[in-house]
Each structure stands twice: as C-alpha cells, then as structure tokens.
Amino acid sequence: MKENTPTISSSELRKNLITGAFAVGMLGLAFGIAFQNLGIGGIVGILVGLAVGFRISQVPIKIRYPLHIIRRVLIAAGLVGLLSTACDALIDRGWTGMHLLLVAILPIAAWAWLVITLAMAITSLDELQRRIQTEAIAIGFAGTAIVCGGYSLLELAGFLPALNWGLVVFIMVFMWFIGKMWTLWRYR
C-alpha cells in the first residue's frame, strides 16, 4: 500500500529543520529568560524546533501554505516571543526612560513583521482556503470583542481584577483557532 507522505528535497528538509530549530529555539530562550535558565530553555527549544521542522516536512497540513512562508511565520513568531520576553525582563530589572523605549520598539517591529507575514501567508492560499481563514478571523474578532468587552464590564463592576492588555493577543489567537476549527468543520 502506498503511503500519502509528500516527498521533498533534502535541501527543503534541511531548511525546515534549521528554521524550526532557530524559531522554536528563540521561544525556548524566551522561556529560559522567564524561568531564569537559558541553557535548558535553549536546548529544549532547539529540540522541539527540530521536531516541528520535521513535522512540517513530512505530514501535510489542512491549510497548504508554501514551505517558505511557513518558515517565515515560524521565525517571526519566535522573534516576537524572544524580544517580548527580553523586554519584559529588562523592565523587571528596572530599565526606564529612553533606553527602555528603544528596546520596546524591537518587539513592536517583530509583531508588525509577524502580522505582515501572516497576511502574506493568507494571500498565498487558494480561494476556498482564503475564505476559511477570513471567516476564522471574523469569528476570532467577534469572540475577542465578546470576551474582552464582558471582562471589562465585570472589571468595572468590581467583580474581576484589572486585565493585562498583553493577554488580549492570546485571547485573539485562541478565538481565531476556534473560528478556524469551526470553518474547517463547516467546509469539510
């Protein structure tokens, strides 16, 4: 029986492994900064990154992005995680003023690069896959508005503590995931 595994060149596999190790290695360093153990964070990140690079090379995913775009998204996401955590660590160490402002611009630029990369990824899809992504984003936006609006009203009423606005991104990504699962189920 023939297996349905795609065949890619060894150079593409090598690029995927290097990108995965680098991108998830940056996230591992971010966790290492957060937990004050760079060595373990970096090593675990690189190993997990190699697994991610191997995974995107072997098993097809439902939404078919070109491999070079997947690699770009991984690097952008890893850079966002590393720079955001490093900025947070510098705030904890007492950095203030112009130095902190200059350091804070780096994660903002990385976020912008990630958003542009995701937009480029979506535009590279065929019509049905682009429609699925667009509907998922719309559901994610609505879900984020409901959660954040409801939380803020309960916060104003004194029932919940103040929310760190940095967590809104995680709510948005989770709602996008829910929207994507819904639209994938709907268009199966």
N, CA, C and O of each residue as an XYZ file, in Angstrom:
752
protein
N       0.842     -1.184      0.000
C       0.000      0.000      0.000
C       0.883      1.241      0.000
O       1.844      1.330      0.764
N       0.555      2.181     -0.849
C       1.353      3.391     -0.975
C       0.974      4.392      0.118
O      -0.208      4.626      0.372
N       1.984      4.980      0.759
C       1.732      5.990      1.785
C       1.528      7.348      1.138
O       2.057      7.612      0.059
N       0.762      8.208      1.795
C       0.485      9.540      1.269
C       1.410     10.588      1.867
O       0.960     11.682      2.208
N       2.672     10.281      1.998
C       3.601     11.273      2.536
C       4.247     12.005      1.370
O       4.695     11.375      0.412
N       4.297     13.316      1.441
C       4.894     14.072      0.356
C       6.411     13.886      0.340
O       7.041     13.712      1.383
N       6.969     13.925     -0.837
C       8.422     13.845     -0.937
C       8.945     15.253     -1.178
O       8.514     15.951     -2.095
N       9.879     15.645     -0.335
C      10.513     16.942     -0.516
C      12.004     16.705     -0.635
O      12.516     15.668     -0.214
N      12.681     17.656     -1.201
C      14.118     17.507     -1.389
C      14.843     17.583     -0.052
O      14.307     18.089      0.934
N      16.059     17.075     -0.038
C      16.846     17.111      1.200
C      17.192     18.547      1.582
O      17.338     18.851      2.765
N      17.324     19.432      0.597
C      17.615     20.837      0.939
C      16.402     21.492      1.602
O      16.569     22.299      2.516
N      15.180     21.159      1.157
C      13.976     21.695      1.813
C      13.855     21.149      3.231
O      13.512     21.888      4.154
N      14.135     19.852      3.410
C      14.108     19.269      4.749
C      15.124     19.957      5.649
O      14.821     20.277      6.799
N      16.320     20.185      5.135
C      17.368     20.857      5.908
C      16.933     22.275      6.278
O      17.137     22.705      7.413
N      16.336     23.006      5.332
C      15.849     24.366      5.623
C      14.768     24.334      6.700
O      14.756     25.177      7.597
N      13.857     23.356      6.610
C      12.790     23.253      7.604
C      13.343     22.924      8.985
O      12.889     23.484      9.983
N      14.320     22.020      9.053
C      14.915     21.671     10.338
C      15.660     22.858     10.948
O      15.545     23.115     12.146
N      16.417     23.574     10.134
C      17.158     24.740     10.634
C      16.197     25.820     11.091
O      16.384     26.411     12.154
N      15.163     26.085     10.291
C      14.183     27.108     10.660
C      13.448     26.732     11.932
O      13.276     27.568     12.819
N      13.009     25.477     12.033
C      12.320     25.031     13.240
C      13.205     25.146     14.467
O      12.765     25.624     15.513
N      14.455     24.709     14.343
C      15.375     24.791     15.481
C      15.628     26.239     15.875
O      15.674     26.559     17.063
N      15.792     27.114     14.892
C      16.050     28.525     15.177
C      14.833     29.210     15.782
O      14.945     29.896     16.797
N      13.660     29.024     15.155
C      12.444     29.719     15.604
C      11.999     29.245     16.976
O      11.779     30.058     17.874
N      11.865     27.944     17.144
C      11.405     27.441     18.431
C      12.528     27.536     19.462
O      12.262     27.600     20.662
N      13.790     27.546     19.000
C      14.904     27.810     19.907
C      14.804     29.201     20.509
O      15.118     29.393     21.683
N      14.362     30.185     19.705
C      14.145     31.542     20.237
C      13.050     31.534     21.297
O      13.167     32.205     22.323
N      11.983     30.772     21.048
C      10.929     30.662     22.062
C      11.448     29.956     23.313
O      11.074     30.309     24.431
N      12.314     28.955     23.120
C      12.928     28.293     24.260
C      13.782     29.256     25.063
O      13.773     29.214     26.293
N      14.524     30.128     24.378
C      15.293     31.153     25.092
C      14.375     32.112     25.834
O      14.699     32.570     26.930
N      13.220     32.416     25.230
C      12.257     33.285     25.907
C      11.778     32.640     27.205
O      11.679     33.303     28.237
N      11.482     31.341     27.145
C      11.093     30.637     28.375
C      12.268     30.575     29.343
O      12.084     30.662     30.557
N      13.480     30.422     28.802
C      14.658     30.423     29.655
C      14.847     31.742     30.380
O      15.241     31.761     31.546
N      14.565     32.859     29.691
C      14.627     34.176     30.330
C      13.562     34.267     31.412
O      13.821     34.748     32.515
N      12.368     33.801     31.087
C      11.265     33.892     32.052
C      11.524     33.051     33.295
O      11.194     33.460     34.408
N      12.119     31.869     33.104
C      12.353     30.974     34.237
C      13.798     31.004     34.721
O      14.188     30.187     35.555
N      14.594     31.936     34.208
C      15.974     32.182     34.616
C      16.854     30.955     34.442
O      17.649     30.623     35.322
N      16.711     30.277     33.299
C      17.573     29.157     32.968
C      17.699     29.097     31.444
O      16.977     28.349     30.785
N      18.620     29.889     30.893
C      18.762     29.990     29.444
C      19.197     28.670     28.807
O      18.737     28.332     27.716
N      20.066     27.933     29.466
C      20.588     26.704     28.880
C      19.508     25.685     28.599
O      19.390     25.200     27.473
N      18.725     25.357     29.596
C      17.664     24.359     29.417
C      16.616     24.873     28.435
O      16.149     24.127     27.575
N      16.243     26.163     28.564
C      15.256     26.732     27.640
C      15.719     26.655     26.200
O      14.945     26.286     25.316
N      16.982     27.002     25.952
C      17.508     26.960     24.590
C      17.589     25.552     24.040
O      17.208     25.309     22.895
N      18.084     24.615     24.846
C      18.225     23.225     24.384
C      16.858     22.607     24.099
O      16.658     21.989     23.053
N      15.926     22.773     25.024
C      14.575     22.222     24.815
C      13.931     22.884     23.600
O      13.286     22.208     22.798
N      14.099     24.197     23.456
C      13.537     24.892     22.305
C      14.088     24.380     20.992
O      13.334     24.183     20.039
N      15.399     24.159     20.925
C      16.008     23.657     19.689
C      15.510     22.248     19.374
O      15.206     21.943     18.221
N      15.425     21.391     20.389
C      14.937     20.024     20.151
C      13.486     20.010     19.692
O      13.133     19.278     18.767
N      12.652     20.810     20.328
C      11.251     20.900     19.904
C      11.177     21.498     18.499
O      10.355     21.081     17.683
N      12.038     22.477     18.224
C      12.075     23.083     16.898
C      12.460     22.092     15.810
O      11.905     22.131     14.712
N      13.409     21.203     16.104
C      13.752     20.164     15.137
C      12.546     19.268     14.862
O      12.304     18.875     13.720
N      11.799     18.950     15.905
C      10.590     18.138     15.727
C       9.559     18.877     14.880
O       8.918     18.276     14.018
N       9.395     20.179     15.121
C       8.455     20.973     14.320
C       8.909     21.020     12.866
O       8.100     20.842     11.956
N      10.200     21.260     12.645
C      10.722     21.289     11.276
C      10.520     19.974     10.551
O      10.189     19.957      9.366
N      10.719     18.870     11.260
C      10.491     17.548     10.662
C       9.018     17.342     10.364
O       8.667     16.791      9.320
N       8.144     17.781     11.276
C       6.692     17.618     11.114
C       6.173     18.349      9.882
O       5.394     17.790      9.111
N       6.600     19.592      9.693
C       6.086     20.336      8.538
C       6.657     19.802      7.234
O       6.140     20.108      6.159
N       7.721     19.004      7.317
C       8.304     18.413      6.116
C       7.629     17.107      5.726
O       7.660     16.725      4.557
N       7.021     16.416      6.683
C       6.527     15.071      6.436
C       5.016     14.961      6.301
O       4.528     14.286      5.395
N       4.271     15.611      7.182
C       2.828     15.408      7.237
C       2.133     16.647      6.671
O       2.348     17.752      7.169
N       1.309     16.479      5.645
C       0.625     17.647      5.097
C      -0.391     18.215      6.085
O      -1.079     17.468      6.780
N      -0.477     19.532      6.139
C      -1.458     20.177      6.992
C      -2.664     20.561      6.150
O      -2.574     20.643      4.925
N      -3.786     20.794      6.806
C      -5.029     21.049      6.073
C      -4.954     22.328      5.238
O      -5.358     22.333      4.075
N      -4.448     23.394      5.816
C      -4.281     24.631      5.054
C      -2.874     24.587      4.461
O      -1.895     24.529      5.204
N      -2.765     24.615      3.156
C      -1.493     24.362      2.487
C      -0.760     25.655      2.144
O      -0.907     26.214      1.057
N       0.030     26.104      3.106
C       0.904     27.248      2.864
C       2.178     26.745      2.200
O       2.602     25.618      2.455
N       2.792     27.560      1.355
C       4.110     27.171      0.831
C       5.116     27.076      1.988
O       5.029     27.825      2.961
N       6.068     26.147      1.866
C       7.013     25.915      2.955
C       7.831     27.155      3.302
O       8.135     27.382      4.473
N       8.190     27.958      2.308
C       8.994     29.146      2.627
C       8.192     30.139      3.477
O       8.771     30.868      4.281
N       6.876     30.173      3.307
C       6.049     31.066      4.124
C       5.894     30.507      5.533
O       5.900     31.267      6.502
N       5.754     29.183      5.660
C       5.683     28.573      6.988
C       6.965     28.872      7.755
O       6.919     29.198      8.942
N       8.112     28.763      7.081
C       9.383     29.059      7.750
C       9.443     30.515      8.191
O       9.919     30.815      9.285
N       8.964     31.417      7.346
C       8.976     32.847      7.689
C       8.071     33.133      8.892
O       8.430     33.928      9.761
N       6.903     32.491      8.944
C       5.992     32.669     10.077
C       6.633     32.144     11.361
O       6.537     32.784     12.408
N       7.288     30.982     11.286
C       7.950     30.423     12.460
C       9.037     31.351     12.994
O       9.136     31.566     14.202
N       9.848     31.897     12.098
C      10.918     32.800     12.530
C      10.329     34.074     13.133
O      10.805     34.549     14.164
N       9.308     34.626     12.502
C       8.682     35.851     13.028
C       8.066     35.595     14.402
O       8.212     36.420     15.303
N       7.382     34.469     14.574
C       6.764     34.159     15.868
C       7.825     33.932     16.941
O       7.670     34.387     18.075
N       8.891     33.239     16.592
C       9.976     33.039     17.552
C      10.625     34.350     17.965
O      10.949     34.554     19.135
N      10.809     35.230     17.002
C      11.403     36.541     17.291
C      10.488     37.368     18.184
O      10.962     38.056     19.089
N       9.193     37.309     17.942
C       8.232     38.017     18.803
C       8.333     37.521     20.238
O       8.406     38.314     21.176
N       8.337     36.206     20.399
C       8.424     35.639     21.746
C       9.702     36.022     22.464
O       9.677     36.397     23.636
N      10.828     35.928     21.754
C      12.117     36.237     22.377
C      12.225     37.717     22.727
O      12.601     38.060     23.848
N      11.901     38.591     21.788
C      12.049     40.029     22.041
C      11.053     40.536     23.085
O      11.387     41.406     23.890
N       9.836     39.997     23.075
C       8.854     40.416     24.081
C       9.290     39.997     25.479
O       9.170     40.769     26.430
N       9.794     38.779     25.601
C      10.250     38.301     26.906
C      11.480     39.063     27.364
O      11.597     39.397     28.543
N      12.401     39.343     26.447
C      13.595     40.103     26.811
C      13.226     41.506     27.269
O      13.802     42.010     28.233
N      12.281     42.141     26.598
C      11.821     43.474     27.009
C      11.195     43.420     28.394
O      11.440     44.293     29.226
N      10.392     42.399     28.640
C       9.774     42.235     29.959
C      10.828     42.023     31.042
O      10.702     42.547     32.149
N      11.866     41.254     30.720
C      12.946     41.023     31.690
C      13.695     42.319     31.995
O      14.097     42.548     33.136
N      13.883     43.160     30.993
C      14.568     44.438     31.222
C      13.711     45.386     32.065
O      14.242     46.160     32.861
N      12.406     45.328     31.894
C      11.512     46.123     32.748
C      11.629     45.656     34.191
O      11.670     46.471     35.113
N      11.684     44.327     34.388
C      11.833     43.783     35.740
C      13.160     44.173     36.373
O      13.264     44.253     37.597
N      14.174     44.417     35.550
C      15.483     44.812     36.073
C      15.590     46.308     36.316
O      16.642     46.800     36.724
N      14.507     47.035     36.068
C      14.483     48.445     36.401
C      14.824     49.408     35.280
O      15.059     50.589     35.537
N      14.855     48.934     34.046
C      15.130     49.847     32.940
C      13.980     50.826     32.792
O      12.818     50.436     32.905
N      14.283     52.075     32.544
C      13.267     53.103     32.334
C      13.760     54.086     31.281
O      14.901     54.014     30.824
N      12.902     54.976     30.918
C      13.282     56.089     30.052
C      13.520     55.696     28.611
O      12.918     54.761     28.083
N      14.430     56.452     27.987
C      14.694     56.313     26.558
C      15.275     54.937     26.212
O      14.966     54.390     25.153
N      16.112     54.371     27.093
C      16.667     53.047     26.816
C      15.565     52.003     26.696
O      15.586     51.174     25.787
N      14.616     52.042     27.602
C      13.518     51.088     27.567
C      12.634     51.319     26.342
O      12.153     50.365     25.731
N      12.423     52.573     25.988
C      11.629     52.881     24.793
C      12.281     52.286     23.546
O      11.601     51.707     22.698
N      13.590     52.429     23.440
C      14.300     51.885     22.281
C      14.225     50.358     22.258
O      14.089     49.756     21.192
N      14.314     49.737     23.428
C      14.209     48.278     23.499
C      12.780     47.829     23.192
O      12.588     46.788     22.563
N      11.780     48.589     23.621
C      10.377     48.221     23.398
C       9.994     48.314     21.923
O       9.047     47.655     21.492
N      10.705     49.111     21.155
C      10.395     49.239     19.726
C      10.711     47.942     18.983
O      10.053     47.621     17.993
N      11.707     47.198     19.450
C      12.077     45.955     18.766
C      10.949     44.923     18.751
O      10.644     44.388     17.685
N      10.304     44.612     19.916
C       9.187     43.659     19.823
C       8.009     44.196     19.022
O       7.292     43.426     18.384
N       7.804     45.504     19.049
C       6.722     46.087     18.251
C       6.994     45.852     16.770
O       6.085     45.502     16.018
N       8.244     46.044     16.349
C       8.610     45.788     14.950
C       8.465     44.306     14.616
O       8.040     43.958     13.514
N       8.814     43.429     15.561
C       8.658     41.993     15.322
C       7.179     41.619     15.191
O       6.818     40.803     14.344
N       6.329     42.212     16.025
C       4.881     41.976     15.907
C       4.393     42.410     14.533
O       3.622     41.695     13.893
N       4.839     43.586     14.070
C       4.422     44.074     12.751
C       4.867     43.105     11.662
O       4.110     42.816     10.735
N       6.093     42.605     11.772
C       6.594     41.646     10.787
C       5.768     40.367     10.815
O       5.467     39.807      9.761
N       5.396     39.897     12.001
C       4.568     38.693     12.116
C       3.201     38.901     11.461
O       2.722     38.028     10.737
N       2.578     40.040     11.710
C       1.264     40.313     11.116
C       1.364     40.380      9.592
O       0.516     39.828      8.891
N       2.391     41.051      9.078
C       2.579     41.137      7.620
C       2.830     39.750      7.035
O       2.319     39.420      5.964
N       3.615     38.944      7.736
C       3.908     37.588      7.271
C       2.645     36.731      7.253
O       2.429     35.964      6.315
N       1.810     36.860      8.287
C       0.547     36.116      8.294
C      -0.374     36.563      7.166
O      -1.051     35.743      6.546
N      -0.396     37.865      6.904
C      -1.213     38.363      5.792
C      -0.708     37.817      4.465
O      -1.503     37.438      3.605
N       0.616     37.775      4.294
C       1.181     37.211      3.072
C       0.863     35.715      2.961
O       0.623     35.202      1.868
N       0.863     35.028      4.103
C       0.534     33.601      4.088
C      -0.907     33.388      3.633
O      -1.186     32.500      2.828
N      -1.810     34.199      4.147
C      -3.220     34.044      3.777
C      -3.435     34.370      2.303
O      -4.216     33.694      1.633
N      -2.764     35.383      1.790
C      -2.938     35.732      0.380
C      -2.343     34.685     -0.560
O      -2.673     34.665     -1.746
N      -1.469     33.812     -0.047
C      -0.887     32.769     -0.905
C      -1.802     31.562     -1.061
O      -1.490     30.653     -1.831
N      -2.923     31.532     -0.349
C      -3.820     30.386     -0.380
C      -4.762     30.444     -1.574
O      -4.927     31.487     -2.207
N      -5.376     29.300     -1.867
C      -6.396     29.306     -2.910
C      -7.686     29.924     -2.351
O      -7.759     30.271     -1.173
N      -8.682     30.051     -3.204
C      -9.895     30.802     -2.837
C     -10.640     30.206     -1.639
O     -11.045     30.949     -0.745
N     -10.828     28.892     -1.603
C     -11.565     28.267     -0.503
C     -10.788     28.389      0.813
O     -11.368     28.716      1.849
N      -9.489     28.130      0.771
C      -8.689     28.223      1.987
C      -8.621     29.670      2.493
O      -8.610     29.908      3.701
N      -8.578     30.620      1.576
C      -8.591     32.033      1.983
C      -9.925     32.392      2.621
O      -9.976     33.147      3.591
N     -10.989     31.853      2.077
C     -12.312     32.103      2.659
C     -12.406     31.516      4.068
O     -12.953     32.145      4.973
N     -11.867     30.302      4.248
C     -11.859     29.676      5.574
C     -11.095     30.557      6.558
O     -11.564     30.796      7.671
N      -9.930     31.037      6.158
C      -9.122     31.891      7.040
C      -9.832     33.202      7.343
O      -9.818     33.665      8.484
N     -10.449     33.800      6.339
C     -11.138     35.070      6.550
C     -12.312     34.902      7.513
O     -12.513     35.733      8.399
N     -13.083     33.831      7.344
C     -14.188     33.587      8.269
C     -13.672     33.290      9.673
O     -14.281     33.705     10.659
N     -12.561     32.578      9.768
C     -11.970     32.288     11.081
C     -11.524     33.581     11.767
O     -11.703     33.735     12.975
N     -10.954     34.494     11.015
C     -10.534     35.781     11.581
C     -11.749     36.577     12.040
O     -11.713     37.208     13.096
N     -12.826     36.553     11.255
C     -14.039     37.274     11.652
C     -14.627     36.692     12.939
O     -15.036     37.439     13.827
N     -14.668     35.369     13.041
C     -15.165     34.734     14.269
C     -14.235     35.063     15.430
O     -14.695     35.338     16.538
N     -12.924     35.036     15.181
C     -11.951     35.379     16.222
C     -12.097     36.804     16.703
O     -11.990     37.071     17.900
N     -12.341     37.726     15.780
C     -12.536     39.129     16.153
C     -13.781     39.278     17.023
O     -13.748     39.947     18.056
N     -14.879     38.652     16.601
C     -16.124     38.745     17.370
C     -15.965     38.099     18.748
O     -16.420     38.654     19.749
N     -15.322     36.934     18.804
C     -15.112     36.272     20.087
C     -14.235     37.094     21.015
O     -14.491     37.161     22.217
N     -13.199     37.722     20.462
C     -12.324     38.584     21.268
C     -13.094     39.778     21.804
O     -12.927     40.159     22.963
N     -13.935     40.369     20.970
C     -14.741     41.504     21.421
C     -15.679     41.091     22.553
O     -15.840     41.831     23.523
N     -16.292     39.927     22.439
C     -17.205     39.459     23.486
C     -16.452     39.208     24.793
O     -16.882     39.661     25.853
N     -15.330     38.488     24.720
C     -14.577     38.160     25.933
C     -14.013     39.424     26.582
O     -14.167     39.625     27.787
N     -13.360     40.278     25.784
C     -12.728     41.480     26.356
C     -13.774     42.483     26.836
O     -13.608     43.093     27.892
N     -14.854     42.658     26.065
C     -15.910     43.565     26.494
C     -16.593     43.086     27.761
O     -16.842     43.868     28.678
N     -16.895     41.793     27.806
C     -17.517     41.236     29.006
C     -16.601     41.327     30.211
O     -17.045     41.654     31.312
N     -15.321     41.036     30.004
C     -14.377     41.113     31.115
C     -14.264     42.549     31.635
O     -14.238     42.779     32.844
N     -14.198     43.508     30.710
C     -14.051     44.905     31.147
C     -15.282     45.392     31.900
O     -15.155     46.172     32.843
N     -16.471     44.947     31.502
C     -17.672     45.338     32.238
C     -17.684     44.729     33.641
O     -18.053     45.392     34.610
N     -17.279     43.468     33.739
C     -17.193     42.838     35.055
C     -16.081     43.453     35.901
O     -16.184     43.509     37.126
N     -15.022     43.913     35.244
C     -13.941     44.614     35.958
C     -14.434     45.956     36.499
O     -14.155     46.316     37.642
N     -15.174     46.694     35.657
C     -15.726     47.980     36.104
C     -16.706     47.800     37.261
O     -16.803     48.660     38.136
N     -17.426     46.691     37.265
C     -18.381     46.414     38.341
C     -17.684     45.947     39.612
O     -18.316     45.834     40.662
N     -16.370     45.673     39.523
C     -15.613     45.271     40.699
C     -15.574     43.778     40.952
O     -15.142     43.348     42.022
N     -16.024     42.964     39.977
C     -16.048     41.524     40.166
C     -14.754     40.833     39.730
O     -14.463     39.724     40.181
N     -13.985     41.471     38.868
C     -12.751     40.867     38.353
C     -11.592     41.846     38.508
O     -11.807     43.058     38.519
N     -10.361     41.335     38.629
C      -9.195     42.222     38.726
C      -8.863     42.835     37.357
O      -9.390     42.403     36.331
N      -7.988     43.841     37.357
C      -7.578     44.502     36.120
C      -6.854     43.508     35.206
O      -6.088     42.663     35.668
N      -7.111     43.625     33.920
C      -6.541     42.719     32.925
C      -5.273     43.318     32.336
O      -5.226     44.509     32.030
N      -4.257     42.500     32.180
C      -3.052     42.892     31.461
C      -3.388     42.872     29.969
O      -3.756     41.827     29.434
N      -3.268     43.996     29.307
C      -3.653     44.091     27.906
C      -2.826     43.195     26.992
O      -3.252     42.890     25.878
N      -1.656     42.772     27.447
C      -0.852     41.847     26.659
C      -1.512     40.494     26.478
O      -1.185     39.763     25.544
N      -2.438     40.155     27.362
C      -3.129     38.864     27.263
C      -4.206     38.853     26.183
O      -4.675     37.784     25.790
N      -4.599     40.013     25.706
C      -5.630     40.084     24.668
C      -5.170     39.353     23.406
O      -5.986     38.757     22.703
N      -3.871     39.396     23.120
C      -3.347     38.703     21.946
C      -3.608     37.207     22.058
O      -3.978     36.569     21.072
N      -3.418     36.639     23.248
C      -3.652     35.213     23.429
C      -5.135     34.877     23.291
O      -5.493     33.831     22.750
N      -5.989     35.766     23.781
C      -7.435     35.574     23.602
C      -7.776     35.597     22.118
O      -8.559     34.777     21.639
N      -7.184     36.541     21.397
C      -7.447     36.680     19.971
C      -6.991     35.437     19.200
O      -7.715     34.946     18.334
N      -5.805     34.933     19.511
C      -5.297     33.738     18.830
C      -6.172     32.531     19.153
O      -6.470     31.730     18.267
N      -6.586     32.392     20.407
C      -7.450     31.277     20.789
C      -8.787     31.367     20.043
O      -9.286     30.358     19.546
N      -9.358     32.554     19.964
C     -10.632     32.718     19.259
C     -10.469     32.472     17.758
O     -11.374     31.941     17.115
N      -9.317     32.856     17.198
C      -9.043     32.576     15.787
C      -8.989     31.066     15.590
O      -9.524     30.551     14.608
N      -8.345     30.349     16.517
C      -8.275     28.893     16.448
C      -9.678     28.283     16.493
O      -9.990     27.382     15.714
N     -10.519     28.772     17.403
C     -11.900     28.271     17.489
C     -12.621     28.536     16.164
O     -13.310     27.660     15.641
N     -12.460     29.740     15.631
C     -13.085     30.070     14.348
C     -12.578     29.197     13.215
O     -13.336     28.813     12.325
N     -11.285     28.886     13.255
C     -10.718     28.047     12.204
C     -11.247     26.620     12.300
O     -11.562     26.004     11.281
N     -11.346     26.096     13.511
C     -11.888     24.751     13.679
C     -13.342     24.699     13.206
O     -13.761     23.730     12.573
N     -14.102     25.743     13.516
C     -15.498     25.798     13.093
C     -15.606     25.833     11.573
O     -16.388     25.082     10.990
N     -14.832     26.694     10.931
C     -14.948     26.816      9.472
C     -14.387     25.577      8.769
O     -14.915     25.175      7.732
N     -13.333     24.968      9.308
C     -12.838     23.727      8.709
C     -13.897     22.627      8.809
O     -14.073     21.843      7.876
N     -14.594     22.575      9.933
C     -15.657     21.582     10.087
C     -16.787     21.875      9.105
O     -17.346     20.963      8.496
N     -17.116     23.159      8.959
C     -18.205     23.541      8.082
C     -17.915     23.249      6.613
O     -18.821     22.881      5.866
N     -16.657     23.412      6.190
C     -16.296     23.210      4.790
C     -15.675     21.841      4.525
O     -15.040     21.648      3.489
N     -15.843     20.907      5.424
C     -15.211     19.594      5.227
C     -15.793     18.851      4.062
O     -15.367     17.734      3.768
